Amino acid sequence: MPNISLSRLLSAIVGDSVYPTKEKILAKPIKHKRGVIQIIKTWKDDWKTAKDQNPREKFESIKILLTHLAESYNKPVNVEFIPELPSCCYNLKTQTISINGTTSIISALHEMAHHLFGSSELKACRWSIWLFKKTFPIAYSKLIWNQHMLVRPTPICPTHQIESPGDSTISSG
């Protein structure tokens, strides 16, 4: 059997990429449930303090946000902190969002979308990115697309702040 990547194999099986394109994600604005925007706008004051703290304190702030969002949908969620995870994830069986030490707001919202709406990557990307765009418009405008994700540009040369569109780290808002 030829050496083929898992993503190419999945693409061949389902006929399309597992992750949606930027164009599909931004095709049309999402209408979020009443109150969801306000939950995030209220939470932003807490985040302004927490985002510069240690990973545990950032997690506690994100956990508060996710808990309030889940409550607004009448769908309680478990949120756990596992700093050594390579990325955050959602476990459907236990209804648990696992947050690592570097999780961004967009990634946390993405996993919340899986909790609320299921396994569809298109729904999760559209819901989380549009919600971030509406509630953090300045931070959103500073991000660049890397496939289906929004990321912070990484300077090539810190002295001159030259940015490379290919080298990026996940945004934390």
N, C-alpha and C positions, 0 to 999 in steps of 0.2 A: 504494500500500500504506500502511495507517495506521501511525503512529509507535507501535511497541510495543517494550517492553524485552525484552532477551534472556531474562531469567528468566521473563517472562510467556509468551513464545513457547515456551520449553522446557516450561513447565508445561502449555501447551495441547497440545503434542505428546505428552508422556508422561502427561498426566492428573494430575500431582501435582508438588509442588515438588521440585527437584533435591536440596534439603537436607531432612533429616528434622526433625520437630518435637521440641520438648523432651519431649513425652509419649512419642513413639516411642523417643527416645534412652534415657529412664529407665524404659521399660516393665518391664523386669526386669533384675536385676544380671547382669553378664557374669562368666562363670567364666574367669579368665585362666590361661594355661599355668603349670604348676608352676614356681616359681622366678622368675617375672617380677616379682612384688611385692617379693621380696627384693632383686632387682637394683636396683630403684628405691630401696628403703629404704637400701641400702648406699651408693648414689650420692648420696643427699641430703646427706651430710656434705660432699662435694665441692661441691655446689651452694650450700650455705650460704655458702661463701667466694666462689665464682665469680659469684653473682647480683648482687653489688655492684661487680663489676669492669667493665672496658671490654667492648664488644660482642665483640671477638675472643676474650677469655678466657671469656666466657659461652658463645660458640659451641663452644670447645674442650671445655667441660664437657658441653654437650648432645651433642656428637659422641661422647664417651665413653659416655654413656648409650645412645644409639641403636646404637652398635656392639655393646655388650653385649647389648642386646635382640635385635638381628639374629642374633648368634651363638647365643643361646638357642633360636632357631627354625631354626638351620642355614641361614640365608638372608642371606649377607653383603650389606651395603649400602654405597654410596658416600655420603659426606656432605660437602657443600661449603659454604663461606661466601661469600655474595654480599650484602654489606651494603646495596646499593642496591635490592634487590628490594622490591616493595611488600608481599609476604607470602611465607611459605615455600611450597614446592611439591615434588611428587614427579614424577620423570620415569621412567615405566615402562620405556621403551626402554633407558635407561642405568642403571636401578636406582639413581638418585641422588636424595637428599633435599637440596634447596637451602635453606639457612637464611639469613634476613636478619638485620639488626642488632638487631631488636626481637622476635624469635621467642619465644613463650611455651613453657613446658613442654607445655601441652595441644596447641598447634599442632604442636610437634615430634612428640609422640606420635601425633597425627592422621596426619601424613605417614608415620610408621613403620607405622601400620595399613594405609595404602594399599600400602606396600611388602610387607607380610605377607599381606594379604587381597584386594588388588585395588582396583577403582575404586568400589566401593559406599560412598557417603557415609554411609549408615546404619551399616554395619559400622565404618567409620573413626571416626565420632562416638561410637558406643556403646563401642567398645574403649578409645579415648583418654580419654573423659570418665569412664567407670567406673574406669579405672586411676588417673586423677588423684584421683578422689573417695576411693578406697581408700588411697592413699599420701600424700595431702596434705589430710586432712579439714578442717583448720582453714582453710587457704587456700581450699578449695572452698566452705566455708560463707560466705565473705566475697564471693563472686562473684555476679553477677546474670546472668540469661539475656537475650541479645539474639538473637532468632531461634534458630538452631541452635548458637550460640556462648555460652561463658561469658566474661564480661568483668568488669573491675574497675569499680565505680561511680566516677564522676568528680565531685568536689565542684563545686557551682555557685559557692559562696562559700568560698574557702579559710579565711577567718577563722572562719566558723561551721561548717564541714564539713557543709554541707547537700548531700545527694546527689541527683543527678538520674538516674532510671532509664533515661533515653533517651540520655544522653551518657556514653560509656564508651570505654575503651581496652582492648586485649587484655591479659589477665592473663599474668604471667610466674611465677605460682605464689607 
